[in-house]
Amino acid sequence: MITKRIALVSVLFVFGLTSDVWADNGCKAAILRGAYGFAGTGLDVVRKSANAIGVAPITFVGDISFSGKGLLSGSYTADANGRIKHNVQFTGAYVVNSDCTGSAAVLEKSRDESHFEMVILNNGREVRAMQTDRGRQRTFVLQKP
């Protein structure tokens, strides 16, 4: 009985992921395909030990490529309160919902992981996103050339 439940939950999980990636009506993962440029700004919580001591500004510019099948990769340059990081490489995955909203998870080579919620506009030519990780108030605009 437990084996049947595990199998059923597994099948429902797989079909649930598939419906998110390949929604029947409206947007699909394939709406995001190819290269985009992006820029973003925000604030990061600054900590000393475990205590928050303030916030610091951060800006980004970069490029991102979407596979059309739920995978992404790219790089960015950031200025975090005067400290510049160049050519930071990342990979990740994304999900597109039928209402043209979605989410993404990104992993940098340094193993830093970030999470985003997004809305897709203009038939996939523009994406607006915000980071959802605690202590990171960042927004981004992505545009396809």
Backbone as a chain_set.jsonl record, in Angstrom:
{"seq": "MITKRIALVSVLFVFGLTSDVWADNGCKAAILRGAYGFAGTGLDVVRKSANAIGVAPITFVGDISFSGKGLLSGSYTADANGRIKHNVQFTGAYVVNSDCTGSAAVLEKSRDESHFEMVILNNGREVRAMQTDRGRQRTFVLQKP", "coords": {"N": [[0.815, -1.185, 0.0], [1.919, 1.268, 0.792], [3.902, 1.492, -1.151], [2.315, 1.841, -3.461], [1.166, 4.322, -2.877], [3.439, 5.969, -2.816], [4.232, 5.702, -5.491], [1.987, 6.861, -6.764], [2.057, 9.508, -5.736], [4.527, 10.26, -6.799], [3.989, 10.173, -9.587], [1.957, 12.144, -9.765], [3.445, 14.346, -8.933], [5.38, 14.564, -11.012], [3.641, 15.031, -13.222], [2.558, 17.403, -12.297], [4.79, 19.127, -12.342], [5.29, 19.069, -15.079], [2.966, 20.275, -16.113], [3.346, 22.864, -15.207], [5.678, 23.636, -16.545], [5.01, 23.238, -19.224], [2.471, 24.656, -19.879], [-1.022, 24.407, -20.716], [-2.652, 26.476, -21.796], [-2.08, 29.846, -22.786], [0.969, 31.12, -21.597], [4.112, 29.329, -21.932], [7.06, 27.453, -21.039], [8.625, 27.659, -23.284], [8.241, 30.222, -24.235], [10.219, 31.79, -23.277], [13.118, 31.987, -24.728], [16.388, 31.963, -25.889], [18.743, 34.764, -26.011], [18.903, 37.406, -23.595], [19.296, 40.72, -22.36], [19.966, 42.22, -19.183], [19.192, 44.43, -16.424], [19.464, 45.572, -13.091], [18.513, 46.74, -9.815], [18.808, 47.399, -6.292], [18.563, 46.734, -2.746], [20.597, 45.416, -0.193], [20.602, 43.646, 2.859], [22.886, 44.431, 5.348], [25.056, 42.685, 7.386], [26.531, 42.176, 10.596], [28.142, 39.798, 12.216], [25.478, 37.997, 13.472], [23.657, 39.996, 13.429], [21.631, 42.441, 11.838], [22.8, 45.425, 10.46], [22.161, 47.46, 8.797], [21.363, 48.665, 5.448], [22.561, 48.24, 2.081], [23.21, 49.677, -1.126], [22.837, 48.066, -4.365], [23.711, 47.311, -7.719], [23.164, 45.845, -10.964], [24.247, 44.527, -14.12], [23.859, 42.46, -16.971], [23.823, 39.371, -18.903], [21.547, 36.854, -20.014], [20.589, 33.593, -20.922], [17.896, 31.729, -22.072], [16.677, 28.421, -22.336], [14.254, 27.617, -23.423], [13.176, 25.353, -22.498], [13.183, 25.294, -19.772], [15.7, 25.682, -18.608], [18.463, 27.834, -17.735], [21.194, 30.181, -18.229], [23.972, 32.399, -17.633], [25.678, 35.569, -17.111], [26.868, 38.215, -14.966], [27.73, 41.584, -13.953], [28.291, 43.264, -10.958], [27.785, 46.013, -8.72], [28.217, 46.34, -5.522], [27.593, 48.35, -3.13], [29.905, 49.842, -3.756], [31.785, 47.841, -4.068], [32.955, 45.975, -6.647], [31.992, 43.231, -8.623], [33.002, 41.253, -11.215], [31.887, 39.615, -14.209], [30.346, 37.357, -13.175], [29.422, 34.102, -13.237], [26.506, 32.083, -13.848], [24.052, 29.442, -13.518], [20.849, 27.831, -13.95], [17.338, 27.134, -13.319], [13.986, 27.467, -14.594], [10.457, 28.093, -14.316], [7.45, 28.456, -16.059], [4.238, 29.736, -15.788], [0.829, 29.314, -16.966], [-0.423, 31.794, -16.901], [1.487, 33.621, -17.553], [3.239, 34.265, -15.516], [5.999, 33.396, -13.398], [8.787, 31.535, -12.009], [12.198, 31.39, -10.889], [15.285, 29.744, -10.19], [18.602, 30.32, -9.354], [22.021, 29.463, -9.577], [25.174, 30.383, -8.641], [28.653, 30.09, -9.623], [30.107, 30.246, -7.307], [28.536, 28.937, -5.561], [26.475, 30.339, -4.415], [23.026, 30.729, -4.052], [20.059, 31.949, -5.577], [16.675, 33.187, -5.711], [13.775, 33.892, -7.673], [10.796, 35.662, -8.585], [8.695, 36.194, -11.393], [7.266, 38.121, -14.124], [6.082, 37.789, -17.387], [6.207, 39.632, -20.316], [4.964, 41.207, -23.364], [4.862, 39.064, -25.329], [7.013, 37.483, -24.481], [9.27, 39.017, -24.92], [10.089, 40.709, -22.961], [10.894, 40.655, -19.502], [10.021, 41.046, -16.162], [11.344, 40.988, -12.963], [11.677, 39.972, -9.505], [13.771, 39.506, -6.693], [13.404, 36.967, -4.261], [14.651, 36.169, -1.967], [15.398, 36.279, 1.502], [16.432, 39.341, 2.923], [17.295, 40.447, 0.582], [16.458, 42.857, -1.53], [15.754, 43.188, -4.53], [15.197, 44.217, -7.885], [14.601, 43.474, -11.345], [14.884, 44.044, -14.874], [14.511, 42.361, -17.829], [15.38, 42.158, -21.227], [14.792, 41.199, -24.57], [16.886, 41.372, -27.364]], "CA": [[0.0, 0.0, 0.0], [2.822, 2.415, 0.843], [4.546, 1.568, -2.46], [1.346, 2.431, -4.39], [1.041, 5.745, -2.553], [4.673, 6.627, -3.274], [4.158, 5.75, -6.957], [0.971, 7.835, -7.129], [2.588, 10.828, -5.425], [5.581, 10.529, -7.788], [3.355, 10.465, -10.876], [1.305, 13.447, -9.648], [4.512, 15.338, -8.867], [5.921, 14.727, -12.355], [2.64, 15.704, -14.044], [2.45, 18.765, -11.798], [5.902, 19.886, -12.908], [5.106, 19.176, -16.522], [1.942, 21.261, -16.423], [3.908, 24.191, -14.986], [6.66, 23.944, -17.565], [4.328, 23.256, -20.514], [1.076, 24.966, -19.597], [-1.894, 24.166, -21.86], [-3.14, 27.702, -22.413], [-1.282, 30.987, -22.409], [2.423, 31.014, -21.683], [4.828, 28.073, -21.721], [8.497, 27.671, -20.855], [9.206, 27.979, -24.589], [8.137, 31.65, -24.529], [11.539, 32.338, -22.942], [14.118, 31.245, -25.499], [17.421, 32.824, -26.456], [19.513, 35.705, -25.195], [18.318, 38.627, -23.067], [20.123, 41.559, -21.512], [19.206, 42.641, -18.006], [19.73, 45.389, -15.469], [18.706, 45.533, -11.852], [18.972, 47.525, -8.669], [18.168, 46.999, -5.06], [19.213, 46.91, -1.458], [20.917, 44.199, 0.539], [20.808, 43.8, 4.296], [24.277, 44.281, 5.765], [25.092, 42.028, 8.702], [27.77, 42.022, 11.349], [27.797, 38.583, 12.94], [24.103, 37.602, 13.148], [22.8, 41.17, 13.543], [21.524, 43.367, 10.722], [23.237, 46.76, 10.877], [21.713, 48.438, 7.816], [21.21, 48.192, 4.081], [23.521, 48.8, 1.135], [22.718, 49.616, -2.503], [23.495, 47.147, -5.288], [23.248, 47.401, -9.099], [23.592, 44.73, -11.803], [24.005, 44.428, -15.562], [24.32, 41.151, -17.412], [23.112, 38.677, -19.97], [20.986, 35.568, -19.618], [20.066, 32.814, -22.038], [16.875, 30.755, -21.704], [16.671, 27.279, -23.255], [12.927, 27.313, -23.918], [12.764, 24.097, -21.859], [13.287, 25.388, -18.329], [17.063, 25.892, -18.12], [19.009, 29.154, -18.029], [22.592, 30.427, -17.87], [24.365, 33.758, -17.942], [26.704, 36.203, -16.286], [26.56, 39.598, -14.621], [28.661, 42.404, -13.197], [27.528, 43.939, -9.909], [28.423, 46.977, -7.828], [27.575, 46.199, -4.217], [28.07, 49.38, -2.209], [31.262, 50.214, -4.132], [32.608, 46.649, -4.318], [32.531, 45.481, -7.953], [32.224, 41.83, -8.977], [32.931, 41.167, -12.667], [31.691, 38.356, -14.926], [29.885, 36.296, -12.278], [28.71, 33.1, -14.034], [25.45, 31.364, -13.148], [23.141, 28.548, -14.239], [19.644, 27.67, -13.157], [16.127, 26.57, -13.903], [12.83, 28.341, -14.477], [9.117, 27.545, -14.564], [6.51, 29.455, -16.559], [2.833, 29.384, -15.595], [-0.02, 29.679, -18.1], [-0.791, 33.209, -16.816], [2.705, 34.377, -17.882], [4.075, 34.493, -14.348], [6.893, 32.263, -13.251], [9.819, 31.613, -10.98], [13.513, 30.894, -11.307], [16.326, 29.531, -9.176], [19.892, 30.545, -9.99], [23.165, 29.036, -8.782], [26.439, 30.931, -9.114], [29.781, 29.162, -9.477], [30.53, 30.318, -5.906], [27.515, 28.147, -4.867], [25.402, 31.204, -3.915], [21.759, 30.434, -4.718], [19.081, 33.033, -5.525], [15.336, 32.809, -6.173], [13.097, 35.026, -8.282], [9.454, 35.588, -9.149], [8.746, 37.022, -12.593], [6.12, 38.261, -15.018], [6.557, 37.807, -18.76], [5.443, 40.623, -21.062], [5.239, 41.406, -24.794], [5.134, 37.773, -25.981], [8.307, 36.951, -24.078], [10.388, 39.913, -25.258], [10.474, 41.431, -21.748], [10.606, 39.981, -18.24], [10.272, 41.824, -14.946], [11.56, 40.009, -11.895], [12.144, 40.425, -8.196], [14.386, 38.451, -5.895], [12.553, 36.629, -3.122], [15.456, 35.702, -0.838], [15.386, 37.164, 2.665], [17.537, 40.281, 3.005], [17.651, 40.89, -0.769], [15.365, 43.583, -2.175], [16.294, 43.485, -5.85], [14.291, 44.091, -9.024], [15.323, 43.344, -12.609], [14.188, 44.084, -16.143], [15.211, 41.607, -18.863], [14.842, 42.455, -22.544], [15.341, 40.46, -25.701], [17.279, 42.333, -28.413]], "C": [[0.866, 1.26, 0.0], [3.51, 2.592, -0.502], [3.612, 2.203, -3.481], [1.19, 3.921, -4.145], [2.254, 6.519, -3.039], [4.649, 6.762, -4.786], [3.149, 6.808, -7.406], [1.465, 9.262, -6.879], [3.671, 11.208, -6.434], [4.986, 10.909, -9.134], [2.689, 11.839, -10.835], [2.34, 14.571, -9.611], [5.075, 15.611, -10.253], [4.921, 15.442, -13.258], [2.441, 17.146, -13.585], [3.567, 19.645, -12.324], [5.72, 20.099, -14.397], [4.06, 20.222, -16.859], [2.438, 22.678, -16.169], [4.855, 24.578, -16.102], [5.99, 24.074, -18.933], [2.835, 23.469, -20.285], [0.238, 24.854, -20.867], [-2.362, 25.445, -22.547], [-2.307, 28.869, -21.91], [0.193, 30.722, -22.577], [2.915, 29.594, -21.43], [6.294, 28.416, -21.486], [9.147, 28.12, -22.156], [9.096, 29.457, -24.949], [9.447, 32.362, -24.206], [12.593, 31.471, -23.626], [15.113, 32.248, -26.072], [18.0, 33.799, -25.449], [18.708, 36.939, -24.814], [19.42, 39.41, -22.364], [19.303, 41.946, -20.295], [19.966, 43.671, -17.191], [18.851, 45.325, -14.234], [19.323, 46.405, -10.787], [18.291, 46.991, -7.416], [18.969, 47.353, -3.834], [19.473, 45.541, -0.845], [21.083, 44.524, 2.011], [22.28, 43.538, 4.593], [24.27, 43.727, 7.18], [26.493, 42.088, 9.299], [27.47, 40.925, 12.348], [26.379, 38.198, 12.53], [23.155, 38.799, 13.113], [22.812, 42.018, 12.273], [21.914, 44.749, 11.219], [22.827, 47.844, 9.881], [21.493, 47.804, 6.46], [22.231, 48.89, 3.195], [22.95, 48.672, -0.275], [23.515, 48.615, -3.34], [22.889, 47.357, -6.681], [23.87, 46.267, -9.906], [23.403, 45.072, -13.277], [24.517, 43.064, -15.99], [23.542, 40.62, -18.589], [22.654, 37.327, -19.453], [20.443, 34.888, -20.865], [19.105, 31.765, -21.501], [16.819, 29.669, -22.767], [15.332, 27.066, -23.953], [12.361, 26.045, -23.311], [12.997, 24.106, -20.351], [14.684, 25.557, -17.761], [17.55, 27.28, -18.528], [20.484, 29.211, -17.651], [22.917, 31.87, -18.23], [25.491, 34.252, -17.077], [26.279, 37.636, -15.995], [27.773, 40.26, -13.984], [27.812, 43.176, -12.2], [28.4, 44.937, -9.164], [27.629, 46.941, -6.531], [28.222, 47.186, -3.257], [29.53, 49.747, -2.463], [32.202, 49.053, -4.385], [32.119, 46.0, -5.613], [32.951, 44.026, -8.141], [31.996, 41.717, -10.48], [32.647, 39.742, -13.129], [31.345, 37.179, -14.011], [28.992, 35.349, -13.092], [27.634, 32.413, -13.199], [24.704, 30.441, -14.108], [21.889, 28.412, -13.386], [18.51, 27.037, -13.926], [14.985, 27.557, -13.698], [11.562, 27.577, -14.828], [8.241, 28.697, -15.021], [5.099, 28.919, -16.369], [2.003, 29.881, -16.775], [-0.446, 31.139, -18.078], [0.386, 34.152, -17.045], [3.43, 34.912, -16.646], [5.009, 33.297, -14.254], [7.87, 32.471, -12.123], [11.106, 31.019, -11.53], [14.391, 30.703, -10.084], [17.661, 29.571, -9.905], [21.004, 30.134, -9.031], [24.436, 29.588, -9.413], [27.541, 29.9, -8.925], [30.302, 29.143, -8.044], [29.598, 29.527, -4.992], [26.451, 29.014, -4.196], [24.145, 30.929, -4.728], [20.788, 31.585, -4.508], [17.778, 32.565, -6.144], [14.575, 34.05, -6.615], [11.666, 34.673, -8.668], [9.458, 36.538, -10.332], [7.39, 37.099, -13.278], [6.686, 38.472, -16.417], [5.631, 38.692, -19.574], [5.805, 40.593, -22.547], [5.648, 40.127, -25.512], [6.532, 37.239, -25.691], [9.492, 37.836, -24.398], [10.884, 40.696, -24.033], [10.054, 40.625, -20.526], [10.916, 40.961, -17.121], [10.326, 40.843, -13.791], [11.951, 40.695, -10.6], [12.719, 39.235, -7.446], [13.546, 38.227, -4.648], [13.334, 36.094, -1.927], [15.467, 36.753, 0.268], [16.631, 38.055, 2.671], [17.995, 40.811, 1.653], [16.433, 41.554, -1.402], [15.881, 44.063, -3.525], [15.214, 43.311, -6.913], [15.121, 44.143, -10.31], [14.368, 43.518, -13.775], [15.08, 43.367, -17.154], [14.562, 41.929, -20.199], [15.579, 41.668, -23.611], [15.692, 41.481, -26.795], [16.416, 42.213, -29.66]], "O": [[0.571, 2.214, -0.719], [3.689, 3.722, -0.955], [4.054, 3.02, -4.289], [1.092, 4.701, -5.092], [2.118, 7.602, -3.609], [5.004, 7.813, -5.318], [3.427, 7.571, -8.332], [1.299, 10.13, -7.736], [3.727, 12.356, -6.876], [5.435, 11.87, -9.757], [2.84, 12.621, -11.773], [2.126, 15.631, -10.199], [5.234, 16.77, -10.635], [5.298, 16.36, -13.986], [2.18, 18.022, -14.409], [3.325, 20.787, -12.712], [5.97, 21.189, -14.912], [4.246, 20.989, -17.804], [2.0, 23.609, -16.845], [4.842, 25.721, -16.56], [6.37, 24.939, -19.722], [2.035, 22.553, -20.479], [0.713, 25.163, -21.961], [-2.457, 25.48, -23.774], [-1.879, 28.888, -20.756], [0.62, 30.162, -23.586], [2.236, 28.777, -20.807], [6.714, 29.551, -21.712], [10.115, 28.88, -22.135], [9.775, 29.915, -25.868], [9.753, 33.405, -24.782], [12.915, 30.375, -23.167], [14.725, 33.255, -26.664], [17.794, 33.694, -24.24], [17.926, 37.453, -25.614], [20.366, 38.826, -21.836], [18.075, 41.996, -20.365], [21.191, 43.775, -17.253], [17.652, 45.06, -14.318], [20.5, 46.76, -10.849], [17.325, 46.232, -7.487], [19.908, 48.148, -3.872], [18.66, 44.626, -0.972], [21.643, 45.561, 2.367], [22.846, 42.543, 4.141], [23.57, 44.232, 8.058], [27.496, 42.053, 8.586], [26.632, 41.1, 13.233], [26.105, 38.084, 11.335], [21.975, 38.64, 12.802], [23.87, 42.281, 11.703], [21.435, 45.204, 12.257], [23.113, 49.021, 10.098], [21.442, 46.582, 6.326], [22.705, 49.982, 3.509], [22.287, 47.685, -0.591], [24.687, 48.349, -3.076], [21.68, 47.558, -6.804], [24.956, 45.785, -9.585], [22.497, 45.826, -13.633], [25.497, 42.564, -15.439], [22.72, 41.313, -19.189], [23.28, 36.732, -18.576], [19.901, 35.544, -21.755], [19.443, 31.006, -20.592], [16.903, 29.958, -23.961], [15.283, 26.394, -24.983], [11.211, 25.688, -23.566], [13.008, 23.05, -19.718], [14.846, 25.574, -16.541], [17.109, 27.833, -19.535], [20.966, 28.401, -16.86], [22.221, 32.489, -19.035], [26.171, 33.48, -16.401], [25.434, 38.198, -16.693], [28.708, 39.595, -13.538], [26.745, 43.684, -12.544], [29.603, 44.729, -9.0], [26.511, 47.449, -6.457], [29.256, 46.903, -2.653], [30.302, 49.94, -1.524], [33.314, 49.259, -4.872], [30.985, 45.525, -5.672], [34.087, 43.641, -7.864], [30.916, 42.048, -10.969], [33.108, 38.78, -12.516], [31.985, 36.129, -14.073], [27.934, 35.751, -13.576], [27.813, 32.185, -12.002], [24.719, 30.626, -15.325], [21.873, 28.832, -12.229], [18.685, 26.489, -15.014], [14.998, 28.367, -12.772], [11.588, 26.566, -15.53], [8.281, 29.784, -14.444], [4.801, 27.785, -16.743], [2.435, 30.773, -17.505], [-0.8, 31.685, -19.123], [0.292, 35.346, -16.763], [4.154, 35.904, -16.73], [4.826, 32.3, -14.954], [7.796, 33.449, -11.38], [11.103, 30.255, -12.496], [14.256, 31.404, -9.082], [17.831, 28.934, -10.945], [20.945, 30.416, -7.834], [24.74, 29.303, -10.572], [27.386, 28.95, -8.158], [30.876, 28.145, -7.607], [29.832, 29.449, -3.786], [25.602, 28.487, -3.476], [24.194, 30.899, -5.957], [20.694, 32.137, -3.412], [17.762, 31.67, -6.989], [14.705, 35.12, -6.02], [11.367, 33.534, -9.029], [10.132, 37.567, -10.302], [6.5, 36.278, -13.052], [7.638, 39.229, -16.612], [4.412, 38.527, -19.532], [6.825, 40.025, -22.936], [6.656, 40.101, -26.218], [7.159, 36.619, -26.55], [10.63, 37.432, -24.164], [11.969, 41.276, -24.063], [8.997, 39.994, -20.515], [11.953, 41.625, -17.134], [9.463, 39.975, -13.656], [12.469, 41.811, -10.582], [12.224, 38.112, -7.549], [13.037, 39.175, -4.05], [12.732, 35.612, -0.967], [15.536, 37.953, 0.005], [17.745, 37.579, 2.452], [18.98, 41.546, 1.58], [15.477, 40.871, -1.77], [16.376, 45.183, -3.658], [14.415, 42.376, -6.852], [16.185, 44.761, -10.363], [13.187, 43.183, -13.68], [16.25, 43.711, -17.32], [13.336, 41.971, -20.302], [16.797, 41.494, -23.568], [14.883, 42.353, -27.113], [16.622, 42.949, -30.626]]}, "num_chains": 1, "name": "protein.A"}
